[in-house]
């Protein structure tokens, strides 16, 4: 795991010291739910190690993937909920063993006023997530399922920095709001086109 000061090098040294002094380190194992819909968020999350999936879940338990958070990043929606003391409208889950710095909300306004680096970090976090969500909305609203699937796999590969994607056809179907049969058929077509190689427990991007 990289040291905190390296992961968040854009923050002022004084702010880094303040964060390390006041934040709490929490660890989660793969599959742990970190934030639930309706939960009041009392701190924001800075990722030190691992990866967190942020998604919406409907009443039937279907998931809609929004974005992933990697080391060196913060959860934009937890920043919003924490600063406004609102209940969360999203779910967050560890997709691998994850270590997080939980920053208490009572320091948010103070840091925004006292540290320009925190102010710009928050703005950059909002901007990046907004742009990512615009791309996601574009694919959901205007693309066919085969294009959405390819975008999903490319995104998964880039986020995890690997060509081997350890995910089941059913998991993909759940996150794309489709059926396993449709996803399996489209993956087979992608394999025939030389875009992927399908294996028993993983999908390899070519």
C-alpha positions as CSV (number, residue, x, y, z in Angstrom):
1,X,0.0,0.0,0.0
2,X,1.3,3.4,-1.0
3,X,1.7,6.0,1.9
4,X,-1.1,8.5,2.3
5,X,1.1,11.5,1.4
6,X,2.0,9.9,-1.9
7,X,-1.5,8.9,-2.9
8,X,-2.8,12.4,-2.0
9,X,0.3,14.4,-2.9
10,X,-1.8,17.3,-4.3
11,X,-2.9,18.2,-0.7
12,X,-0.9,20.6,1.4
13,X,1.5,19.0,4.0
14,X,-0.4,20.8,6.8
15,X,-3.7,19.3,5.5
16,X,-2.2,15.9,5.2
17,X,-1.1,16.1,8.8
18,X,-4.6,17.2,9.8
19,X,-6.3,14.4,7.9
20,X,-4.0,11.7,9.4
21,X,-4.6,13.2,12.9
22,X,-8.4,13.2,12.6
23,X,-9.3,10.5,10.2
24,X,-10.0,6.9,11.1
25,X,-8.6,3.9,9.1
26,X,-11.1,1.2,8.3
27,X,-10.6,-2.1,6.4
28,X,-13.2,-4.0,4.5
29,X,-13.0,-7.4,2.8
30,X,-14.3,-8.2,-0.7
31,X,-18.1,-7.9,-0.8
32,X,-18.5,-5.8,2.3
33,X,-21.2,-3.1,2.1
34,X,-19.6,0.2,3.1
35,X,-22.6,2.5,2.5
36,X,-26.3,1.5,2.2
37,X,-29.2,3.4,0.7
38,X,-30.9,5.5,3.4
39,X,-27.9,5.5,5.6
40,X,-26.8,8.8,7.1
41,X,-23.2,9.4,6.0
42,X,-21.1,10.8,8.9
43,X,-17.7,10.8,7.1
44,X,-16.3,10.8,3.6
45,X,-14.1,8.2,2.1
46,X,-10.5,8.5,0.9
47,X,-9.3,5.2,-0.6
48,X,-5.9,4.0,0.5
49,X,-5.9,0.5,-1.0
50,X,-8.3,-1.7,-2.9
51,X,-11.4,-0.6,-4.8
52,X,-14.9,0.4,-4.1
53,X,-18.0,0.1,-6.4
54,X,-20.6,2.8,-6.2
55,X,-24.0,1.8,-7.5
56,X,-27.8,2.3,-7.3
57,X,-30.0,-0.6,-6.2
58,X,-33.8,-0.9,-6.8
59,X,-36.4,-2.6,-4.7
60,X,-35.8,-5.9,-6.4
61,X,-32.1,-5.8,-5.7
62,X,-31.0,-5.0,-9.2
63,X,-27.8,-3.0,-9.4
64,X,-26.9,-0.1,-11.7
65,X,-23.1,0.6,-11.7
66,X,-22.2,4.3,-11.4
67,X,-18.4,4.4,-10.9
68,X,-15.5,2.8,-9.1
69,X,-13.2,4.5,-6.6
70,X,-9.5,3.7,-6.6
71,X,-6.6,4.6,-4.3
72,X,-5.9,8.3,-4.3
73,X,-9.6,9.1,-5.0
74,X,-12.6,10.1,-2.9
75,X,-16.3,9.3,-3.2
76,X,-18.0,12.4,-4.7
77,X,-21.5,11.3,-3.4
78,X,-20.2,10.7,0.1
79,X,-18.7,14.2,0.0
80,X,-22.2,15.6,-0.9
81,X,-24.1,13.5,1.7
82,X,-21.6,14.2,4.4
83,X,-21.5,18.0,3.9
84,X,-25.3,18.2,3.7
85,X,-25.9,15.6,6.4
86,X,-28.3,13.8,4.1
87,X,-29.2,10.1,3.8
88,X,-27.3,8.3,1.1
89,X,-29.1,7.5,-2.2
90,X,-26.4,5.1,-3.3
91,X,-24.7,1.9,-2.2
92,X,-21.0,1.4,-1.9
93,X,-19.3,-2.0,-1.8
94,X,-15.7,-3.2,-1.6
95,X,-14.9,-5.2,-4.8
96,X,-11.6,-6.3,-3.3
97,X,-10.0,-6.1,0.2
98,X,-10.0,-2.3,0.8
99,X,-8.5,0.2,3.3
100,X,-10.2,3.6,3.7
101,X,-9.6,6.8,5.5
102,X,-12.9,7.9,7.0
103,X,-12.8,11.7,7.3
104,X,-15.3,13.2,9.8
105,X,-17.9,15.6,8.4
106,X,-17.4,18.3,11.0
107,X,-14.0,19.2,9.4
108,X,-15.3,19.6,5.8
109,X,-16.3,23.3,6.1
110,X,-13.2,24.2,8.0
111,X,-10.9,22.5,5.4
112,X,-12.8,24.1,2.5
113,X,-12.2,27.5,4.1
114,X,-8.6,27.0,5.2
115,X,-7.0,24.8,2.6
116,X,-7.1,25.7,-1.1
117,X,-5.8,22.2,-2.0
118,X,-8.8,20.6,-0.3
119,X,-11.2,23.0,-2.1
120,X,-9.7,22.1,-5.5
121,X,-9.6,18.4,-4.6
122,X,-13.3,18.4,-3.9
123,X,-14.1,20.3,-7.1
124,X,-11.9,18.0,-9.1
125,X,-13.6,15.0,-7.6
126,X,-17.1,16.3,-8.5
127,X,-15.9,17.2,-12.0
128,X,-14.4,13.8,-12.7
129,X,-17.4,11.9,-11.4
130,X,-19.8,14.2,-13.3
131,X,-18.0,13.6,-16.6
132,X,-17.9,9.9,-15.9
133,X,-21.6,9.8,-15.3
134,X,-22.3,11.8,-18.5
135,X,-20.4,9.1,-20.5
136,X,-22.4,6.4,-18.6
137,X,-25.7,8.1,-19.3
138,X,-24.8,8.5,-23.0
139,X,-24.2,4.8,-23.3
140,X,-27.3,3.9,-21.4
141,X,-29.5,6.3,-23.4
142,X,-28.1,6.2,-26.9
143,X,-26.2,2.9,-27.4
144,X,-27.2,-0.6,-28.2
145,X,-26.6,-3.4,-25.6
146,X,-23.5,-4.7,-27.5
147,X,-21.9,-1.2,-27.4
148,X,-22.8,-0.9,-23.7
149,X,-21.2,-4.3,-23.0
150,X,-18.0,-3.3,-24.8
151,X,-17.9,0.0,-23.0
152,X,-18.5,-1.8,-19.7
153,X,-15.7,-4.3,-20.2
154,X,-13.2,-1.6,-21.4
155,X,-14.0,0.4,-18.4
156,X,-13.6,-2.5,-16.1
157,X,-10.3,-3.4,-17.7
158,X,-9.0,0.2,-17.4
159,X,-10.1,0.6,-13.8
160,X,-8.5,-2.6,-12.7
161,X,-5.5,-2.2,-15.0
162,X,-5.7,-5.8,-16.3
163,X,-6.9,-7.5,-19.4
164,X,-8.3,-10.4,-17.3
165,X,-11.8,-9.6,-15.9
166,X,-12.9,-11.9,-13.1
167,X,-16.6,-11.5,-13.4
168,X,-19.5,-13.8,-14.2
169,X,-22.0,-13.3,-17.0
170,X,-24.7,-13.0,-14.4
171,X,-22.9,-10.2,-12.6
172,X,-22.5,-8.3,-15.9
173,X,-26.2,-8.8,-16.7
174,X,-27.2,-7.5,-13.3
175,X,-25.1,-4.3,-13.6
176,X,-26.3,-3.7,-17.2
177,X,-29.9,-4.5,-16.3
178,X,-30.0,-7.3,-18.9
179,X,-30.3,-11.1,-18.8
180,X,-27.5,-13.6,-18.5
181,X,-28.6,-15.2,-21.8
182,X,-28.3,-11.9,-23.7
183,X,-24.9,-11.1,-22.2
184,X,-23.6,-14.6,-22.9
185,X,-24.8,-14.4,-26.6
186,X,-23.1,-10.9,-27.0
187,X,-19.9,-12.1,-25.4
188,X,-19.8,-15.0,-27.8
189,X,-20.2,-12.6,-30.8
190,X,-17.4,-10.4,-29.3
191,X,-15.2,-13.5,-29.1
192,X,-15.9,-14.4,-32.8
193,X,-14.9,-10.8,-33.7
194,X,-11.6,-11.2,-31.8
195,X,-12.4,-8.7,-29.1
196,X,-12.4,-11.0,-26.2
197,X,-11.4,-14.5,-25.2
198,X,-13.9,-16.3,-22.9
199,X,-12.6,-18.6,-20.2
200,X,-14.2,-20.6,-17.5
201,X,-13.7,-18.1,-14.7
202,X,-12.7,-14.9,-16.5
203,X,-13.0,-12.8,-19.6
204,X,-9.8,-11.7,-21.4
205,X,-9.7,-8.5,-23.4
206,X,-7.8,-8.8,-26.7
